[in-house]
C-alpha cells in the first residue's frame, strides 16, 4: 500500500468500524409481510433503514446519491466523465440463525481480538463500507476521477435479486465493475443455470420422486405392477435398492447438480431398470433412450464444454407420473461460452418427439469476463502488488452478484488465508483483512476510473 493510502486508513479506520457497526445494528433481514406491498420498503422497514442509513453516510462523505422511489436499490456516485464504473454491494443480510451458537448479539457489532463480529460484517455490509471509504480516501487525496464511480446498493441479494434486476431495467449500465461480495483473487466465470419441467400426458404407471431440481436424487420409489421383473432387472444391472411392503426403493448417491458426475441418480436407475423389464412409456423411453446414465446428456447435446467452465451438467431431479400427467424436472449447468437458446431449442426438439412440452422454471445467466479483459488484468496486477498472492482468476459453480451485469467480477473480500464466515454464527472480518482490502479497493477504484 502506498504511504498516503496507509495514512488515510489510519485516519479513517475508527470511523469505518463505527459505520459498519451502525449498519450491523439494523437487522436488515427480508420481511415480505403484506403491509410492505406498494410501499417504499418492499423487503421490509429494516432493509429500507439500512439503505437510507447508507445513502445518508454517502452524502456525508461527499457522494451524489439516488434512491429508487420503490425502495429496491440506491446508489452513490463520485467523479466526472461519460463512462461509469460500478462497485456492487448489498445491504440485506441472512437471518442470525440459532442465537445459541453466537457468542454475542448478532446485531450489535463487537470488536474483540482484532475481529469485528456481527451479522453482515463479512456479507456484505463490511466490504461495502470498506470500499466506500477506499473511495473516500481517494477523494481526500484529491484524486482525479476521469470516469464516474458508482456504488450500487442492492437490498435483495440474499433472496431473488429483484433489486439489481430492477436497477438493470431502469438505470444506466456501468461499463465495468466489481463486487466485493465473495473472495479474492476474483471470480470471472460461473455457468448459466437453467431449470425446467418437461410436461407430458398421463401414463399407466405411478412414480412420485418429488425431490429438488438442483440435487441428484438418492431415492426413487416404485410400487406398481411387475415388481418381480423390476427386481430382477435391478439385480441384473447391479443397481442398489431395498424392498419393503411391496415397494422397491432404488438407492443412489446425492450430490449437488453442479457436480452430478460424482453422484448416482436413483431416478435414472429406476427408469433404466423399468425399461429393461420391457416397459415402455414416453417418460421412461425419453429418459432411458436419450439420457441414460450420462450426467452430461451428450446424446442430446453432443459435447458441450469450454476451458473456462468445463462441461455442461444435466440433472434429472424430479419424476412425477400419474394417470393424468407426467413431469420430468431438470437442472442444467450451461458452460459460459455455450448459447442458452440453442440448448433450449435442442431439448425442445428432442423431448417433443416423446410428446413433451418445455416449461421454464428458472434461469440465471452465466458470468464470464475473458481473462485478457482490461478489468481482469488491472485487478490482478493490483492484487498481486498488494498481497504477493497468486492472482489466477477462479471459475466457480456458485452464483455471485457479479453475474447480474456484463464485465463485472467478484473481487474479495475473503482472502485465501482468511476465514469464510458469511451466513454463519459469529460472522466477522479481521482488522488485518479490513486494512488489506482497503488498500486493494482504493487502488482498484483509482486505476479503473483513470
Ligand atoms: Zn453477499
Boltz pocket constraint, residues with backbone or C-beta under 6 A from the ligand:
constraints:
  - pocket:
      binder: B
      contacts: [[A, 90], [A, 123], [A, 124], [A, 157], [A, 181]]
      max_distance: 6.0
